[in-house]
Amino acid sequence: MRLGVLDVGSNTVHLLVVDAHRGARPLPAFSHKEEMRLAAHLDGDRLTEEGEARLRSFVLDALRIAEDKGVEDLVAFATSAVREAANGAEVLARLRESTGVDIQVLPGPEEARLTFLAVRRWFGWSSGRLLVMDIGGGSLELAAGIDEEPDVAISLPLGVSRLTRDRFESDPPSAERVRELRRHVRAEIARRVGEISRYGPPDHAVATSKTFRQLARITGAAPSSEGPFVRRTLRHADLTEWVDKLARMPAAERAALPGVSERRAELLPAGAVVADAAMDLFGLRVLEVCPWALREGVILRRLDMITG
């Protein structure tokens, strides 16, 4: 069947159209996305009228595209930016009334569980105990386990858009702001390390998300043009050399690095701080980058529900 997934993220709003059947890997057929940066459209804890209007426009475009591409089933979900907006439920209700699209808000731990499912299906049972990390715009998701359902799934408010907006006042950020962010991030992660570590060390540590992919590319991983089946890793020793270097660069200089887009360049220093802290606190020398993440997890769960 042809399935559409509308992902309303804190950084990017993305419609992914896939041909998906039980027992076969979902094959991407079409992708339409916009770096809307909904997290930047929060006025205090409320999504602004401009942010809502831009989201409605994208949803209407997505509906037209889905119809053109022959989508039979459309699944729509929202993550941190909408989840934490005080008026998020009101915004989604108005969108449902005006567009007919029912966007479901995913709780943070459910994001972690669905991302874990995607990683498990990608690497298979031979990976043993998995530890999965995903840095989004609003949150950091961590999950670990031996089965398709993780033993533990955690969501922390350590997304790159959130941290850049709340913690950095300039670009490049001051050294003091970077140190403050480092202390904050490490304290947040350290409080939850024991929940995962008590199950034992992972056999395979995996990273997903644009932030991890960009950091891996900067430190020498293969470009996306070489396809999803090329093994890509991020070594902690390589990452530590870049954390301070990225923070000292202006955004324009970061955007010239391999794999870094102009719009996401300003978010990379915060992402490097989070990735460095997570790898250090969990004692990970290397992370393997998985091309599947939350969207694929949503697709797989949907297929299981429809054909199970």
C-alpha positions, 0 to 999 in steps of 0.5 A: 500500500502507499502510505503517507507520514506527516511528521510535525517536528520542532525543526522540520515538517515533513511529508514522506510517501512510502510504498509499504507492505508487511514483511518488506522494507518501506520504500520511499516514493516521495518526500516534501519537507520544510525547515519550519522551525516551529520551536522558534515560533513559540511566544513564551509557551504558546505557538504564535499565529504565524507558526499556526498559519505556516503549519496549516499551509504546509498541511494543505500542501501535504494533502494535495501532494498525498492525493497526487501521489496516490496515498491510501492512508495518511498518518500524522503526528507532532513532537516536542514543539507542539506537545509542549505548547500551552495552546498545542491542543487548540492549534491541532483542533483548529487544524483538524477542523479546517483541513480534516487532518488529525495530527496526534501528539506523541509523548516523548517516551513514545518517540523513543520507543518508535525510534527504537523499533525502527533501529531494531528492524533495520539492524535486526536481532543480531545486534543484541542489546541496543542503545539508541540515541536521537537528538531532535529539535526539542528533545533528546530521546534515549532507549535501550533493550533486547527486544522490539519494545525497549526496556526503558525509553526516556525523553529529555528537553535537550533538543538543538532548537530549544537549547540554541534558543534558550541558552545562546544569545549570539552566534558564535556563542560565548565561551561562558554560555557554552560552558553553562550549556555543557553543565546543564546538559550533562546534569540532565543526562547524568540523572537518567543514566542509571535507568539504562545502565542497570540493564547492562552495557549495550552490544550495539550503540546507535544514533539517529537524527539529522544532528548525529548524521551531520556530526558523523559527516563532519568527522569523516563519514560517507556522504548521503549520496553514497546511499543508506547501506554504507556503514557510517559511524561517529567516534567520540574521539573525533567528536571531542575535537569538534565540540569547541571548534564548532562553537567558535565558528560563525554559522556561515563557516559551519554551513561550509562544512560537509553535510551541513545546511545553512539553516541548520548550521546555527544549531550544530554547536548545541547538538555537538555538546549534547552528543558529546555528553551522551557518548561520554556519560554512557561510556561509548567510544563509537555510535553507528548511524542508522538511516531509519528513525522516528518516521520509519518507526511510525510506518512500521507500527502502522503496518503492524496494526493494519495487517497484524 
